[in-house]
Amino acid sequence: MDRRDFIKTCGTVAVASMLDASIFSNLLASQQDGMLKTYKKALLVKEDGSPIKEGDIKPHNNYIFFYPFVSTPCYLLNLDQEIKPVEIKLKDGLGYLWPGGVGSKKSIVAYSAICAHQWSYPTKDYSFINYYPPDKPSETTKKAGIIQCCAHLGLYDPKEGAKVLDGPPEVPLASIVLQEENGQFYAVGVLGEDQFDQFFDNYKADLRQQYGSTAKAKELVEKCIVMEVDKYVKSVIRC
């Protein structure tokens, strides 16, 4: 094992130290398959800069933050029930064990908000991909408790590691690995097939306009400001 692999493995140990042995071993295996990528450990904070607490994450509200890069959006959800680990199997034969929820009820999860089909994502102007709470089903699919992208009707199950329920996506949304320490929440890595390369390539011009350069759009974060989607996006498009 070279120095770089050793450092990555140490990072995985830190990520998985709060998990039981079976999940820990599966996270190590996921890293070997390229499914787990560790990044800077980033504290989740409120808009005033104070650490976000479990009580601040209201059930079934849709919250947005950016991780691991300043330009890559993620959703934070409190699903108000215990969310257990799930084995994710991919069409190419690879897979990984998604570790489930965190918090006192194991109900809090986080996912990349970049659609795994054609990389639709929430901007300040609009969002085609959104969470549909249990009491507000989609008018088109009649499903609730899901993440749905209205661009091509890709449906994901946030209770099952964001696996694909229907539509053209072939892989789940990438999961943001969360760690809780002393009542505070940190993002520590990305599990699954992320869409970052395609995202940066597809939206190169937009990101340069917004952030000034591609390099600035790819800066890693150390703190993640969490806010309700409606406060960030002008027009939340539902279908």
HELIX and SHEET records of a PDB file:
HELIX    1   1 ARG A    3  ALA A   16  1                                  14    
HELIX    2   2 ALA A   21  GLN A   32  1                                  12    
HELIX    3   3 GLU A   54  ASP A   56  5                                   3    
HELIX    4   4 PRO A  158  GLU A  160  5                                   3    
HELIX    5   5 PHE A  196  ASN A  202  1                                   7    
HELIX    6   6 LYS A  204  TYR A  211  1                                   8    
HELIX    7   7 THR A  214  ALA A  217  1                                   4    
HELIX    8   8 VAL A  229  TYR A  232  1                                   4    
SHEET    1   A 4 SER A 175  GLU A 181  0                                        
SHEET    2   A 4 GLN A 184  LEU A 191 -1                                        
SHEET    3   A 4 LEU A  36  VAL A  45 -1                                        
SHEET    4   A 4 LYS A 223  ILE A 225  1                                        
SHEET    1   B 4 ILE A 108  SER A 112  0                                        
SHEET    2   B 4 PRO A  73  ASN A  78 -1                                        
SHEET    3   B 4 TYR A  63  PHE A  66 -1                                        
SHEET    4   B 4 MET A 227  GLU A 228 -1                                        
SHEET    1   C 2 VAL A  86  LYS A  89  0                                        
SHEET    2   C 2 GLY A  95  TRP A  98 -1                                        
SHEET    1   D 2 TYR A 126  SER A 127  0                                        
SHEET    2   D 2 SER A 235  VAL A 236  1                                        
SHEET    1   E 4 ILE A 129  TYR A 132  0                                        
SHEET    2   E 4 ILE A 146  CYS A 149 -1                                        
SHEET    3   E 4 GLY A 154  ASP A 157 -1                                        
SHEET    4   E 4 LYS A 163  ASP A 166 -1                                        
END                                                                             
